[in-house]
Amino acid sequence: MQIYLPIAELPISVLMVLGLSGAVGFISGLFGVGGGFLLTPFLIFLDIPPAVAVATVAAQVAGSSMTGVLTYFRRRALDLKLGGVLVTGGIIGTVLGVLFFNTMRRLGQLELVITLSYVTLFSVIGGLMLYDALRAMLRVRAGKPARLKRKGGTHPWWMGLPLRQRFRRSGLYCSVLPIATLATIIGFIGAVLGVGGGFILVPALIYFFRIPPAVVVGTSLFQILVTMTGATILHAVTNQSVDIILASLLLVGGVIGAQFGGRAARNLNVESFRLLLALLIVSVGLRFAIELLIPPSEPFSVVLPDGAR
Amino acid sequence: MRRVLGLFLALCFVSVPAGAETLVAAMSSHQIQITSNYTGSQLTVFGMVERDGRSVSRGDPNDIVVTVRGPKRMLLVREKENLGPVWINRTQRRFPESPVFLFVASNRPVSEMMSAEMAERGRVGLGNAERTAQAWFDDASTVRFRDSLVRIMVAKGLYDYRERGVTFLSNALFSAPVDIPATAPTGTYTVDVVLYAGGVQLARQQTNFEVIKTGSEQRLASAAYDLPVLYGLATVLMALLLGWGASVVFRRD
C-alpha cells in the first residue's frame, strides 16, 4: 500500500516505513537511544529530500522520547533541575543549529556537512565506546571487576567552575557552565543532523559528571524531548520541511518497536549490550566514511528544488 | 520546356508546404489530481494530420514528435571531485528555467527523421529540447554538465525519450501515451506536438495539462506553507500524544 507524502512530494510504501521505523524503534528501545541517527540516513536513502528527512525525524524523536520520559518520571529517575539546565543549553544550540542548517543548505554544502559530521561523530564516539566495552569485557574475562572504582573526593576541574549548583536527584554538586555548554553542543548537532543526541549525552553525563546511569537516561530523554520539540517547530517555521504524514507513520512504527526493544533489553547482559551498541554506531560511521572515500560511479548529481509547490 | 515546367511545379509544392497539412491534437485529460494514494498517472496525446485534398502527397512519410515539458525551475548540477582522499561536491553549474519533467516521444527515432544538425536547430529530442541559442558557443565543461543533467534526470525517471512512443493508428490518426511518475512536480505542463516530413516542420500544435494536489494533500501542503507555526505545533502535539498513548497502552501495571 502506497501513500503520497504531501511535503516530501513522493509516494512511499506504508508497510516499508512501518517496518523500518519498527526496526529502528526496537534498536532505540534496546539501547535507550533516540534512533534518529539510523532513521535519517534510511529516509534519505529512500529518496526523501534530506531537509524533509531531518525535520521529520525531529518530530519522530520528540514523540518517541515522550514515552520514555513518562516511564522514567513515574520511576522518579528524572532530575528536573539538571534537565532544566540541559534544556536551556539545548534550546540555544538548537536555534544555532537550525540557522547553520539553513545557511549550509543555501551554500549547497549541506550534504557534505551531514556526511562529514556523521563520519567524525560516529567514528569517534563509536570508537571510544568500542574501546571501553572491549576493555570491560577483557577485565571480566580476567576475573577483575568490570569498572574501575572511582576515587572519592576527587573532582575534575570543570566541575569546580563558577555558578556551582546542587543537583540532588543526580547526587551532583557542579558548575552549571560545563553542563550548559555540553547541552548547547548537543542541541546544535541534533538540529543539524536530525538526531536527538542521546548517544552523546548519555555517555558524556556518565563519564564527565559521574551521574548515576538510571537518572542519566531519564534526564537525557527529557532534554531530547524538549529540544526536538523546539527543533520540529523551528524546522516547520523556517523550512516548511516537516512532513506530518511521514512523521505519524514513523511514530506508530517507532513506539511499538521501542516497546519490544525495551523488553528484549532485559534479557541482554550489560557488557555485550555495550559492545553491540558501540559496533552499531561504528558501522554507521563507516558506512558514511565509505561514501566519502570511494570514488563515485556517478560523480554528477542534480539538486531538485525542494519545497516547490 | 516540359522538363523546366515540371521542375517549376515541383518547386512550387516544396516551397509552399504551409497550409497543405493541418494538425489537430488533444489530451485525454487536462488535469492530474494528486490524492493520498497517488502513484503516478498516465495521459494520452491524440492527434490527427489532415491533408488538403488539392495538394499532392509527398514522398516523405509524416513524422510526429511529442514534447512534454513540466514546470521550470532552477536545477543545480554538481560534480564530485577528490580533495585529497575524500570525494566532495566541488564545482556546480546552475541551469535556470529548466523543466523538472521532460518527455519526448516520436514515431521513429529522430535520427531517422532528420540530420543531427536539423534536430539541434529545431530543438528536437531529449538532449536538444532545452537548447538555448547560446548553446552553440558552450565550452566543453558546460556541455559535460548539461549532458549529465539529462543523464541523471533520465535515471530519476523525470526525463524520458521513447523513440517509438507515437503510434499511427491510421495514415492520419496517431496517439502517444505519456507516463507521469509520482515524483513529477505539481504545476502546469506544456505539450508540443509537431508534424515533420523529410525533416521539415509542417505544422505544430500546443496544448497543456496541470498536476495539482487535491483534498487532504492540498490542505496539508498549504497549511505547512501558510500557517507554519500552527502546522509545527500540530505536528509536535500529534507526536507527543502518540508517545503518551504508547506509554499508556504498553504500561505493564
Interface residues (C-beta under 8 A of the other chain):
Chain A: Q2 I3 Y4 P6 I7 E9 L10 P11 D47 A59 Q60 A62 G63 S64 S65 M66 T67 L70 T71 G108 Q109 E111 L112 T229 T232 I233 L234 H235 A236 V237 Q240 V242 I244 I245 A247 S248 L251 V252 V255 I256 A258 Q259 L292 L293 I294 P295 P296 E298 P299 F300 S301 V302 V303 L304 P305 A308 R309
Chain B: I34 T35 S36 N37 Y38 T39 G40 P71 R73 M74 L75 L76 V77 R78 E79 K80 E81 N82 P85 V86 W87 I88 N89 Q92 V100 F145 S148 L149 R151 I152 M153 K156 A182 T183 P185 T186 G187 K213 S216 E217 Q218 L220 A221 S222 A224 Y225 P228 V229 Y231 G232 L233 A234 T235 V236 M238 A239 L240 L242 G243 W244 G245 A246 S247 F250
